[in-house]
Amino acid sequence: MVTCFQVPVTSTYTVSQWKHAWTRLASEQAIVRTQYVDNALETTSWPLGVPDKYTERSFTDIPIEDDWTVQDGIDLCMEWSDFSRVQLAVFHHDAAARYIMITNTHVLADAGAVFRLAARLAWHAGNDSEECPTHGLNITPLQETSTPSPWRNAHLFSQTATDTILTHCRDSGFTLTSWVYAAACHAVLAANPPATWPVAFSSPVQPVSKLSASTRHPVGQAASSMAALPLAWSVERTDAVADTARRILAELKWVSAASVASQESYISTMLRVYQAQRNAKSTIAFPTVNSLGNLSPLLDAYTGVQVATRNNLPTLGVHAYTLGGCLNLSMAWCSSRFESEEIEKFWTTFLRLVVEIK
């Protein structure tokens, strides 16, 4: 996983000071390694300073030019193709750090652990860094109730509305996935207006799946490909949903362009390193969008399909797919970790923005 933290432009701390802070961090922080041993999960805690291949640390300082972007840094970190080590990269301009990126084995369930590492690192450096994503829906303390609560929303757009949305995406030059993701982004901003602009967002693990059909078999065959790589983008105060959609599309394109080796390394690490408990101190969650594409060629024998994922972790997952010429959107969440009013406000705004063509 590659997690990017933006350093305030007012920061006067040098690259050497960040390196010194990283060294000091090794004496007090630990990571948790989870691996499969004899088909069973084995979890072990290792301090950062132990010279073990799973906890070996490295520090890299990389000068950047004026036209450098966050995605350039993520691309470079992904080229390392080694997610078995905790690594820190400092991207700087004239020896003043602009961004720090942490590459490590904490994937999905341990995104919060990376934030704790970065917060402590900033404390050692005497500098407050801004973590991404900066906005999302508020996570509440675990609420136990004997009354079942709603945990999923689903919406079926009419064929006319679907045609309008798809035509708009095609004519505007972006994909349905980027459009839905942008609508979710602006729905979050509408629910929780930021104090400052631009707003930075990142998705440490963004699943991108594609389904395809083969006619070589009498009954047809389905094939699925999956990629899970980090994305990063920003939203300006004046941005419309279409502006954000184009920016997200540019981030999504690099996923398909990434080398097979880096994708396989990332996905295999994601599957092996899974923590049973998510960081309880996480305060916000930003929904991931999983676009399944057009399911009609594969599921033409069915009149309807419902897709959902459910767990007890404070996560939000949106599924988008087309069946019978109609767009379907669904979202699942842990009802004991989110306020129903905020979920409803986000969902209502989200659906309106998806179909609202300007």
N, C-alpha and C positions, 0 to 999 in steps of 0.2 A: 504494500500500500504506500502511496505517495501522498502526504498531507502537506499542504502549503500554508504558511503563516506569513502575513504581510507585516513588515516592520514599519512603524510610523516614520514619515519623512523627517520628523523633528529629531529622530534618534541620532545621537552622536557616538554610539558605540561602534567600535571598529571590528574588523573580522577577527583579529587576535583576541578581542574580549569575548566574542561569541565562542571561540574555540576554548578559551579558558573556562567559560561557563559550562560548556559541554563536558569538559574533563571533570569538573567539580560535581556535575550531575551524576556521573558514574558511581560515585561513592555512596549515594543515598537512594537511587531509584532501582527498581527491578522490573523485569519483563516476565511474562508468563508464557512458557512454551507448551503448546499442546500438540501431540502427535499420536498417530495410530501405532499401537504396539500389539501384535497378535490380535488384530481386528477389534481392539478396544482402545478408547481414548485414555491417554496418560498425560497428566498435567503436572508440570514442574516449574517452580519459580527460580529464576536465575538472575543474580545481580548483573547490572550492565558491565561491571568491571571485570568479570570473570573471563579469562581468555579461552572461551569456548566457541566453536564454530557457529553456534546458534545465537551467541550474544556478542560476537566480535563487532566492535564499533569502528567506524571510519568517519573522518572529517574531511570535507572537500570545500574549498573556496573557489568560486568561479566568477571571474569578471564578466560583466554584461555590458551591452551597448544600449544606446538610447531607444532603439526599436525592439528591444527584447520584450517578450511577453511571458506571462505565467506558464502558458502552455509549452513554450520553449523549454522551460525548466523541467516541467513534468516529463516531456519527451526524453530529455537527457537522462533523468533519473530512471525512466523505464528501460532505457538501453542497457542499464547495468544488469538487468535480468537476474538479479539475485535478491530474493526477499527473505533470506534466512539471517540477515544481519540488521541491526539497528544502525542506520547511517544518517548523518546530518550533512546537508549541503547548504552553504551560504552563498547566495547570489548577490553580488555587490557591484556598485558603480562608484568609481573613485574612492575605493576602500570603505565606503559607507554602505552597510548592508541594506538591501531593499526587501529581500524575501529569504526565509529559511524553509527548507523542505526536509521532512523526516521520512525516510524510507525504511520500513520494517515489516515484521510478520504479523502485526496486529491488523486483522482484516474483519470487516463487518462488525462483529460483536464487540470489538475492542477499539473502535474509533475514539471512544471517550478516553481510553488510556493514552493515546497519542496526545490528546489535548492536555492531559495532566502533565505529561512529559514537557510539552512546549511551554506550559504556564510556569513550571518550575525552572525551566531553562531561562525564560525571560526574567524571572525573579533573580536568578544568579547574575544575569547580565545587567540588571538594573534597568530593564526596559520592558514596557508593556507591548506585547505583540497581539495582533488581532487574529483570532482564529476563524476559520471558515468551516461550515457556513455560518453567517452571522444572523440569519433569520430562519424561522421555522415555526411550527406549532409547539406550544408550550407542553412540556412533559410534567405531569403532576406526580406527587408521591403515590405509591401503590395504594389503591383503594379496594378494600375487600367489601363485597356486598353479596347478599343472598339472592338479590333480584337480577336475573340475566339482563345485560345491557346490549344495545346494538353494537356490532363490531364491524359492519360492512355496509357500504353504499354501492348501488349499481344504477346505471342510467343507460337507456337505449335511445339513441338519436333516430329520428325518422330518416327515411331514405333521401328525402329532399334536403334536410339539414346536413346529412352526411355528404351528399353531392356538393353542396355549397362549401363545406369545410375542405373537402379534398381538392375541389377546383381552385379554391383560394390558395391552398398550399402549393399546388402544381404551378399556378400562374406566378406565385411569389418566389418560387425557387427554393422552398425548403420542404422538409418532410413532415409527415403527420406527427412523428415522435417529437421532433423539435418544437412543433407548434403546441402539442399537449404539455410538454415540459415547461415551455415558456408561460403558458396559461397558469400552470401550477405555481410557478415562481411569482407571477404578479398577484395571484390570489393570496399567497403568503404575505406579500408586501402590503396588500390592502388590509389584511387582518391585523398586521403588526407594522405600522408605518415606521421606517427607520429614522433615526435622529440625524444621520449624516449620509451623504451620497458621494460617490457611487457606492453601491452595496456589492460586496464580494460573496459569491457562492461557490461551493465545491461539493462534489459527490465522490467520496473516496472509492466507492465501488458502484459503478453503473452497469447493470446487466443489459446487454444488447443481444436479443435472440432473433433468429430468423427461421421461418418454417418454409419448406419447399416440397413440392409434390413431384413424383416420378411416375410416368405412364408406362414404364417397362414392365411393371407387374400388373396382372389382370385386375387386381383390386386396388392398385395404387400403393405407393410407398411414401412415407413421410420422413423427412430428414430435418434435423434441427442443429443449428450452429449457435454457439454461445460465446460471448466475449464479456469480460468484466474488468474494466480499466477505469482509472480516475478521470474526472472531468473538472474543469474550472472555468468560471465565467463571471462577468460583472454586469450590473444593471445601473444605468444612469437615471437621474430623476425624470428626464424627458423621454425616456425610452417607451415606445409602445410594445405590445406583445410581439408584433412582427419583428421589431428590432432585436428583441431578446431571442426570438426563434432563430434568426439568422446567426446570431452569436453562438447559440448552443449547437446549431447544425455544424458550424466550423469545428467545434470540439468533438462532436460525434464522428466526423469524417476521419479523424486521425485514428479512431479505434480500429476501423477496417484496414487502415494502412499500417498498423503496428505489425511487427514481425510475428510470425507464428510462434517462434521460440519465446518471445516475451509474453504473449498471451497464454501459452501453455504453462509457463512458469508462474504467472500470476494466478491463474485459475486453480492450478494444483495446490498452490500455497493456500489459497482461500478455502479450499475444501479440507485441507489437513488441519489448518490452524483455526479451530472454531472454539470459542469460549462459551461455557454454559451460562454465564451470567453477563449481562451488559452492564457497563459502568452506571451505577445508580445515581451518580452526580450529574449526568447529562441533563440539560435543562430544555433543549429544543430538539426537534426532529424535522428534517426536510424530506418530503416524499420522493422516493425513487419511482421512475416511470419505466415500466417494462412493456414494450410494444411487441405484440405477437403477430402483427401483420394481418393479411387477409386469410381467414380460415376457411372461406367458402370452398375452395378447391379440395380441401382435405376433409371437411365435415359437412358435405352437401346432403348427407342422409339425416342430419339433425336440424331441427327448427330453432334451437336455442342452445347456448352454451354459457355457463357461469364459471368464472375464474376467480379464485381467491386464495390468499395465503393467510394463515392465522398462527400467531404465537403469543407468548406472554411478554415479549420484549417491546420496549417503547419505540416501535418503528411504524412507518407509514409506507404502504406500497400501492401504487396505481398500476392497473393493467389496462391496456388499450388494444382492441382488436376489432376487425370488421367481419361480420357474418351476414350473409343474405343481403349484402349491399348496405347494411346499417352499421354505424359505428357504436361500439359498446365501450363504456368506461366503468371500472369498478375500483373501489379503494377499501382496503382492510386496515384495521388498527387494533391495538390492545385497548379495550374499553376502560380498563382500570388505570390507564396511564395518561388519558387525554380527557379534557372537558368536552362534553357532548355539544355545548353551545359553540365552542370554537371550531370543532369539527364541522358542524352544520354550516357555520359562516364561511369557512374555507370551501366546502363542497359546493355551496350555492354559487359563490363567486367564481369558482373554478369552472363549473358547467357553463355559466354565462359567458366567460371569456373564451372558452373553446369555440362556441358557436357565433360569437360576436365578431363579425368581419368589418374592419374599418380600413 
